[in-house]
Amino acid sequence: MKTLISVALLVPFLSLTSCSLGAPTHQNISIIPSAQNATVYVDGNLVGEGPQTVSMGKSQEHSIMAKCGNSAGTANVSRSFSTTGILDLIGGFIILVPFIGLTAPGAWKLNPQTVSVGIPDESACN
C-alpha cells in the first residue's frame, strides 16, 4: 500500500517538473524583406516571396536571406532561454528532475520575433 501511495504522489510531482518538456518546440517568426518581391530563404530553403511568417524550431539558431537577382541581404535568429527554461534551471537546483527539461526545445525562445532583411541593391528587384 505504501508503494502505491508513493507512486501516486510521485507521478503528479514529476509531471509538474521539467516544464520545458511540454512547451512548444516551434515559434512563428515574421520575416520582412526590404523589397516586397524578394525571394526569402530560411536555412538555405526557399520559403516564398515577400513578407513571410515561418514556424521555426527552437532547438537551433537560424539564418535568413532575402534575395533579388544577385543582391542579397541576410539576418540571423538567435536563441536564448525561455521562461520555462529558466524555471527548469532554478527548479533543477532545488530538485534535480527539472534539469531534464533543459534538453527540450521548449527551454528556448527565438530572438527577434520580427526580422527585417535589407537588400543592398533593391534596383535588382525590379
C-alpha positions in Angstrom: 0.0 0.0 0.0 2.9 2.4 0.8 4.4 1.7 -2.6 1.1 2.5 -4.3 0.8 5.8 -2.4 4.4 6.7 -3.2 3.8 6.1 -6.9 0.5 8.0 -6.8 2.3 11.0 -5.3 5.4 10.7 -7.4 3.7 10.8 -10.9 2.0 14.2 -10.4 5.2 15.6 -8.9 7.3 14.5 -11.9 4.6 15.9 -14.3 4.8 19.3 -12.7 8.6 19.5 -13.1 10.6 19.8 -16.3 8.1 22.3 -17.7 10.1 22.7 -20.9 9.3 19.1 -22.0 5.6 20.2 -22.5 6.4 23.7 -24.1 6.0 24.3 -27.8 9.0 23.2 -29.9 8.4 25.8 -32.7 7.9 29.5 -32.8 6.5 31.8 -35.5 8.9 34.4 -36.8 7.9 37.2 -39.1 10.3 38.0 -42.0 10.0 41.3 -43.7 12.4 41.9 -46.7 13.1 45.5 -47.7 11.8 44.7 -51.2 8.2 43.3 -51.4 9.1 40.9 -54.3 12.3 39.5 -52.8 12.7 35.7 -52.5 13.1 34.6 -48.9 15.2 31.6 -47.7 15.4 30.2 -44.2 18.4 28.0 -43.5 19.0 27.7 -47.3 15.5 26.5 -48.0 13.1 28.6 -50.1 10.0 29.7 -48.1 8.4 32.2 -50.6 8.4 35.7 -51.9 7.8 38.9 -50.0 6.9 39.1 -46.3 6.6 35.6 -44.6 5.7 34.1 -41.3 7.7 30.9 -40.7 7.4 28.3 -38.0 11.0 27.7 -36.8 12.3 25.1 -34.5 13.6 26.4 -31.2 16.4 23.9 -30.9 18.8 25.8 -33.1 19.7 29.3 -34.5 18.5 30.1 -38.0 19.8 32.1 -40.9 17.6 34.2 -43.2 18.3 35.5 -46.7 16.2 37.8 -48.9 17.4 37.9 -52.5 16.7 39.8 -55.7 18.9 38.9 -58.7 22.5 39.0 -57.5 21.7 41.2 -54.5 21.0 39.6 -51.2 20.7 40.6 -47.6 21.0 38.3 -44.6 19.9 38.2 -40.9 20.1 35.7 -38.1 17.7 34.5 -35.5 19.4 33.5 -32.3 18.1 31.7 -29.3 18.1 32.2 -25.5 16.5 30.6 -22.5 12.7 30.9 -22.4 10.8 31.5 -19.2 10.1 27.8 -18.8 13.8 27.0 -19.4 14.7 29.4 -16.6 12.2 27.9 -14.3 13.6 24.4 -15.1 17.1 25.7 -14.3 16.0 27.2 -11.0 14.0 24.1 -10.1 16.9 21.9 -11.0 18.9 23.4 -8.2 16.1 22.6 -5.7 15.4 19.1 -7.1 17.4 17.5 -9.9 14.5 16.4 -12.1 13.8 19.7 -13.8 17.3 19.7 -15.3 15.8 17.1 -17.8 13.6 19.9 -19.3 16.7 21.8 -20.4 17.3 19.2 -23.1 14.0 20.0 -24.7 13.5 22.7 -27.5 10.8 24.2 -25.2 13.6 25.5 -22.9 14.5 28.0 -25.7 13.0 31.0 -27.4 14.0 32.6 -30.7 15.0 36.3 -31.0 14.0 38.5 -32.7 10.4 37.6 -33.4 10.2 40.0 -36.4 13.2 40.1 -38.7 13.8 42.9 -41.2 16.2 41.9 -44.0 17.7 44.7 -46.0 18.7 44.1 -49.6 21.7 46.3 -50.6 20.7 46.9 -54.2 16.9 47.0 -54.4 17.1 48.0 -58.1 17.8 44.3 -58.7 14.2 43.6 -57.5 12.5 45.4 -60.4 
